[in-house]
Amino acid sequence: MTFPLKEQTVIRKLWTEHDILIFTSNGVVKRNGELVMGKGIAKVVRDFYPESAKVFGTLVREHGNKPYLVRVRKREGVPFYLMSFPTKHHFREKSDLNLIRESKERALRILKGRRDGLVKAGITRILCPLWGTENGKLSLEEVEKELLDFKERAEALGFEVAFFDRNGPVELDIEEGFEPSL
């Protein structure tokens, strides 16, 4: 399932309103060194920034299937970032909830480690897809706790988190009594 043109337009509009775009990824690197980015938000990213497949492919090949934060260009003098977020080991598989948890923890460590530099540069907003719920074949109920945990912990670091799916913004609210992971 790929994002049709209408959804690509929605995502690109949302994307320009945020400073860090997270896209779901996998661990498969093609012979030419490019990360497989053939469907969903990864395809939108690849189509918008063709060099992203090579950049993230090199990182995955050299360091493994984990999140990476990369500055791709400046927009009106402000750096713009992409963050890969592995939900699958192989693009043909269903998303793996344990990999999502590992990716969430690594992504939070990256954000914490780079927080001061990012905030100093005015990078405080994150646009985040609903991990594994489209091509990954997981339900929102399966990943909602991880998404909300990410949101709460990223916001505690000083970042604003907005969720989206193929139709546009998605509101996920932290329920009373929700306990983030420590």
C-alpha positions in Angstrom: 0.0 0.0 0.0 1.5 3.3 -1.0 0.4 6.8 -0.2 -1.6 8.2 -3.2 -0.9 11.7 -4.5 -3.6 13.3 -2.3 -2.0 11.8 0.9 1.5 12.7 -0.3 0.3 16.3 -0.6 -1.2 16.2 2.9 2.0 14.8 4.4 4.2 17.3 2.6 2.0 20.1 3.9 2.3 18.8 7.4 6.0 18.2 7.0 6.9 21.8 6.1 5.2 22.9 9.3 7.6 20.8 11.5 11.3 20.7 12.1 12.0 16.9 12.6 10.1 14.4 10.5 10.1 10.8 11.7 9.6 8.2 9.0 9.2 4.5 9.5 11.9 2.3 8.1 13.4 -1.2 7.8 16.8 -2.8 7.8 17.1 -3.7 4.1 19.8 -2.0 2.0 19.9 -2.6 -1.7 23.0 -3.5 -3.7 23.4 0.2 -4.7 23.6 1.2 -1.1 20.1 2.7 -0.8 17.8 1.9 2.0 14.5 0.3 0.7 12.0 3.1 0.9 9.3 1.9 -1.5 6.0 2.4 0.4 4.3 4.7 2.8 5.9 7.7 4.5 9.4 6.3 3.6 8.5 6.6 -0.1 7.2 10.1 0.4 10.5 11.0 2.0 12.5 9.3 -0.7 10.5 11.0 -3.5 10.9 14.4 -1.8 14.6 13.9 -0.9 16.0 11.3 -3.3 19.4 11.4 -1.6 17.8 10.2 1.7 17.8 6.6 0.5 21.5 6.6 0.1 22.2 8.5 3.3 20.1 6.2 5.4 21.2 3.1 3.5 24.8 4.0 4.4 24.0 4.4 8.1 22.0 1.2 8.3 24.7 -0.8 6.4 27.5 0.6 8.6 25.7 0.8 12.0 22.6 -1.3 11.9 18.8 -1.0 11.8 18.2 1.7 14.3 17.0 5.3 14.4 19.2 8.0 12.9 18.7 11.8 12.9 20.1 13.6 9.8 20.0 17.2 8.8 19.0 17.3 5.2 18.9 21.0 4.3 18.1 24.4 5.6 14.7 26.0 5.2 14.7 29.7 5.5 17.9 29.6 7.4 16.7 26.9 9.8 18.0 23.3 9.6 15.5 20.6 8.7 15.8 17.1 10.0 14.7 13.6 9.1 14.7 10.7 11.7 14.5 7.1 10.6 12.5 4.9 12.9 12.7 1.2 12.3 9.5 -0.7 12.8 10.5 -3.7 10.6 13.6 -5.9 10.1 12.6 -6.6 6.5 10.2 -4.5 4.4 8.1 -7.5 3.5 7.4 -8.4 7.2 4.8 -7.1 9.6 6.1 -4.4 12.0 7.6 -5.8 15.1 6.4 -4.2 18.4 9.7 -5.1 20.2 11.6 -3.3 17.5 9.3 -0.3 17.8 10.0 -0.2 21.6 13.8 -0.4 20.9 13.5 2.3 18.2 11.5 4.5 20.6 14.1 4.3 23.3 17.0 5.0 20.9 15.1 7.9 19.3 14.6 9.4 22.7 18.3 9.0 23.6 19.2 10.7 20.3 16.8 13.6 21.1 18.1 13.9 24.7 21.7 13.8 23.5 21.2 16.5 20.8 18.6 18.5 22.7 20.7 21.5 23.5 22.0 22.0 20.0 18.6 21.4 18.5 16.8 23.7 20.8 19.5 26.4 20.3 18.8 26.1 16.6 15.1 26.4 17.1 14.4 22.7 16.3 11.7 21.8 18.8 8.9 20.3 16.8 8.5 16.6 15.7 6.1 15.2 13.2 5.5 11.5 14.0 3.6 8.8 12.0 1.6 6.1 13.8 4.4 3.5 13.9 3.5 0.3 12.1 -0.2 1.0 11.6 -0.2 1.4 7.8 2.0 -1.0 5.8 3.2 -2.6 9.1 -0.2 -4.1 9.7 -0.4 -3.3 13.4 -3.5 -1.7 15.0 -3.4 1.7 16.6 -4.3 -0.1 19.9 -1.2 -2.1 19.7 1.1 0.9 19.3 -0.8 3.7 21.1 1.0 3.2 24.5 4.4 3.4 22.8 3.3 6.6 20.9 2.0 8.3 24.0 5.1 7.3 26.0 7.3 8.8 23.2 5.2 12.0 23.2 5.3 12.5 26.9 9.0 11.8 27.2 9.9 13.9 24.2 7.8 16.8 25.5 9.6 16.5 28.9 12.8 17.1 26.9 11.3 20.3 25.4 10.0 19.0 22.1 6.4 19.3 20.7 5.1 16.1 19.1 2.4 16.0 16.5 1.1 12.7 15.1 -0.2 12.0 11.6 -1.4 9.3 9.3 -2.2 9.2 5.6 -5.3 11.5 6.1 -3.5 14.2 8.1 -3.1 15.1 11.8 -4.2 12.6 14.4 -4.9 13.6 18.0 -3.7 11.1 20.6 -4.4 12.2 24.1 -2.6 11.0 27.2 -5.2 9.4 29.4 -5.5 10.2 33.1 -3.3 7.7 35.0 -1.0 7.0 32.1 2.5 6.1 33.3 5.4 6.7 30.9 8.2 4.1 30.7 11.3 5.0 32.7 
